[in-house]
């Protein structure tokens, strides 16, 4: 149980620093979530962060 919350905390921290990396580590690159996050991050850093945190926590 504690290991899962630590991993989730690290994933969220990565999502804030580098949004596509956080989503990539959670899902991989063959899913739609990664590509949406990458495109949002290219268009704007803040939308990428918001979507990455949403995708990781959902």
Secondary structure by P-SEA (a helix, b strand, c coil): caaaaaaaaaaaaaaaacaaaaaaaacccccaaaaaaaaaaaacaaaaaaaaaaaaac
